[in-house]
Amino acid sequence: MEDYDVIVVGAGISGLLSALTLSKHGNKVLVLEKSKFVGGNCNSYVVDGFQVDTGAHAITHLEVGPLRRLMDNYFDYLPVFEDYGNYYVRTEDNFMKVPSNVKEFVTFDVLPRKDRIVLTQAITKALTLSTFGNDLSKESVYEFMPANLTADTYDFIDTICHFLSGKDMKQTSAQRILAGSSFVRDSVPEEQLESILKHNEKISAEPVPKTLLPPNLNISLQTKMNKVSTPFSSLGRLATNKVNYSQGYPRKGLKSILNAVLFSLPSTVEIKTDCEVKKIISEKGKVIGVEADEVYRADKVIYTGFVSELPHMVESLPNTYVQDLKKIAHTNSLTIWTGLDSLMDEFNYIGSEIWFKDSPYWAMPISNYDTSLAPKGKQLIGFSFIINDNESEEVQVKKAYETIYKAIPGIEDHIEMTHNQITVPEKAAVTIDGYFSDVRTPIKGLYAAGTDTDKRSMGITRAAYSVVELLKKMNEDNCLHK
């Protein structure tokens, strides 16, 4: 029976980032994954010649966010990110850029002029309160909305809420909208990692190991990632804000991020797939290992599965902790990938679009970022929908296709490949009453990481936030460096 310094349960992006960073601090790491594949939602695969991602993704906070900090300090190879482009809204009559500041709201003819004016006032009020320190995380978007808005405006706001939190405007906080719209911007200061890095001779505050940048790096996005941000007030963003600020799409798809992590793993990391952890073992309130196909021992275990399932794997957790985990809210999503036999004028843009009528969707023509994701002369579009728990999946898939055909008349004549994915985009939805676990658990040496331990941002970026927080907590507990 071999002993390890750290055992990581789960080989999704949170688990792999945990393994990478902890190994660079001198730890011998074992990663155990119950499925046959690693990467979780951070992966891509080929369907009939088209390379699809596991759900449509935009990578956020690339300038000073958590993934950027982890890449700078722990990756041996950087994935290449293309400029994200813009967000658009499509209706039966319009295709317009989604407004992200007061000036753009003036000409946003998708909504009535009266509604645009009062919405601008509501945004200004919320941003002012947030700027002066008011916590809006428990105040719903619905409560901030003016009375007597049109049905279209309510539908539009509700759609934005669903794609930022997975829930409607009554369950989505005003703070979530401000952050998701980039009026309030999260970041990870370099100093936050410096205090962690300086304790280890093998890693300094400089990017270590040396970053290898491909010669064809997207210059404009890399310039944004490399520049030093000039601070300015949140209220100033009312006029200058951009929703797509510091966002990108990884060239070669999500698997390029996964491959960059795997390439950067040192030999001190061992990964076992098709190996399900059945129990996390503890003695006298301290973790000592896990039980899988055999017993593996370590005094540090990082659990990156659904933290709500932790009580089934660990004995003697405090009842209050178990009850808190039951408050975690989950959301499922449906992504329909469509491979088109030619390039359609309707998708002649870089970025993504939303349709907010009937069954709302968020769509991305990802082969516009990288033509190699589709066969030559063809196009790949991903349409993502929020799953309603009150209807069967079969009914919702049928409704989703009907929505696509209605939103893009004639598209069915060009579809030569379809592929459906039903996934959990994040392990916890950001709602007013939803719960997020702390990285520390009540068991000494047992930590949790993943998108149910940090509510900032979404997807891969949120997973990276949780790993930065993990490093911080383990450093405080004097168990990060080996």
Buried (B, 14 or more C-beta within 10 A) or exposed (E): EEEBBBBBBBBBBBBBBBBBBBBBBBBBBBBBBBBEEBBBBBBBBEEEBBBBBBBBBBBBBBBBBBBBBBBBBBBBBBBBBBBBBBBBBBBEEEEBBBBBBBEBBEEBEBBEEEBBEBBBEBBBEBBEBBBEEEEBBEBBBBEBBBEEBEEBBBBBBBBBBBBBBBBBBEBBBBBBBBBBBBBBBBBBEBEBBEEBBEEBEEBEBEBBBEEEEEEEBBEEBBEBBEEEEEEEEBBEBBEEBBBBBBBBBBBBBBBBBBBBBBEBBBEBBBBBEEBEBEBBBBEEEEBBBBBBEEEBBBBBBBBBBBBBEBBEBBEEBEEEBBEBBEBBBBBBBBBBBBBBBEBBEBBEBBBBBBBBBEBBBBBBBBBBBBBEBBBEEBBBBBBBBBBBEEEEEEEBBEBBBEBBEBBBEEBEEBBBBBBEBBBBBBBBBBBBEBBBBBBBBBBBBBBBBBBBBBBBBBBBBBBBBBBBBBBBBBBEEEBBBB
